[in-house]
Amino acid sequence: MSAVTINESSLKDIMTSPDTTPLPPAAAPRPRPTPFLQTERGLAFREAVGRFFRALMPPILGIALFVLLWQIVSASGGDQGLPGPAKTWESAKLLFADPFYDNGPNDKGIGWNILHSLYRVGAGFGLAALVGIPLGFMIGRFQFLSGMMSPIISLLRPVSPLAWLPIGLYVFKETEPASLWVIFISSIWPIILNTAAGVSRVPQDYLNVARVLNLSEWKIFTRILFPSVLPYLMTGIRLSIGVAWLVIVAAEMLTGGTGLGFWVWDEWNNLNVEHILIAIFIVGIVGLLLEQVLVLIANRFNYE
């Protein structure tokens, strides 16, 4: 077997031969994809999740601590102590399984009692707003009227809401209008005072320009006063609805019939403490929802 000798010229002939196929170029390695959490969208997602948990963790820890303290207090009292969270939860599930049953005037589901209380609060608060908002504008607008009403408001505003209930029963002779009267007289003062304070804080330059332009009182109200007073007005309404919701429970305890207050008192007479605790949570949750609705309305009509 003879050896094959390859020199430079023979190698060049082989490479240039038409029967020789050159090797394809090596493919470039594909770049590794960037992990999602390192992309711009991933970083934004991580930041949003972080903000969510930072906002959520404090209330969760607060609720957990509250439930823990509640359980400790319940356990320390033994069988005759305060019902614990688990027992109250089981009672709440049974209570809300049929919230709108009706077995007569004094035996209605919790849903009917909540609706009756909301109706009384809405009616009494609505009357207070109809009277208090115009009166607050007039008190803030006219100095003479402000001086005339100031001692009356200072005298009547500190009176306890329940002190007005006997007057309502004596005048109206019925418990329903007496309850509305208590809510009305208790919730009107925050509306009047905050509205009047907002009107009095309107810059005098605005009113001077209105006089120069010879604007009517209606245009002054709609174009100058109302946009400026709206934040104060909404603050007064929020305070007023809070007072009305606090008062209705106490008023219904005394007047009877239907409503959360009557239901709490009736459950106390039956020694059903679990239902009393449930009523406390219902009052708090409904009050919170009412306030949040007013906050949304205030943000919707914010002129700033």
QUIKAUR-V928536 format. One record per pair of residues at least 24 apart in sequence whose ideal C-beta (glycine too) atoms are under 7 Angstrom apart, sorted by sequence separation. I is the first residue (numbers start at 0). GAP is how many residues later the second one is. D is the distance in whole Angstrom. If there is no record, write none. Layout:
I,GAP,D
I,GAP,D
//
This chain:
160,25,4
198,26,6
201,26,5
197,30,7
198,30,5
197,31,4
156,32,5
194,34,6
197,34,3
248,34,6
196,35,6
197,35,6
152,36,7
194,37,6
193,38,5
194,38,5
152,39,7
193,39,7
193,41,5
194,41,6
193,42,3
244,42,5
192,43,7
190,45,4
241,45,7
244,45,6
189,46,5
190,46,6
189,49,4
190,49,5
240,49,6
241,49,7
145,50,7
189,50,4
138,53,7
186,53,4
189,53,7
237,53,6
240,53,6
135,55,6
139,55,7
123,56,5
127,56,5
131,56,4
135,56,4
139,56,4
186,56,5
237,56,5
122,57,5
126,57,5
130,57,6
134,57,6
138,57,4
139,57,7
185,57,5
186,57,4
236,57,6
124,58,6
132,58,6
136,58,6
139,58,7
140,58,6
185,58,7
119,59,5
123,59,3
127,59,4
131,59,3
135,59,3
139,59,3
119,60,6
123,60,5
127,60,4
131,60,5
135,60,5
139,60,5
233,60,7
182,61,5
185,61,5
120,62,6
124,62,5
128,62,6
132,62,6
136,62,6
119,63,6
123,63,7
127,63,6
131,63,7
182,64,6
233,64,4
181,65,6
182,65,6
181,69,5
229,71,6
178,72,5
178,73,7
229,73,6
178,76,5
226,76,4
177,77,6
174,80,4
174,81,7
174,82,6
160,86,4
164,86,6
136,88,7
161,88,6
164,89,6
132,100,7
128,108,7
127,112,6
124,115,6
124,116,6
124,119,5
123,120,6
120,123,5
120,124,6
120,127,5
119,128,6
116,131,5
116,135,7
119,139,7
115,142,4
116,142,4
115,143,5
116,143,5
112,145,6
111,146,6
112,146,6
113,146,6
112,147,5
107,150,6
112,150,5
109,153,7
113,168,7
113,172,7
94,180,7
90,183,4
94,183,6
90,184,7
87,186,5
91,186,5
86,187,6
90,187,7
87,189,5
82,190,6
87,190,6
81,191,7
82,191,5
82,194,6
//
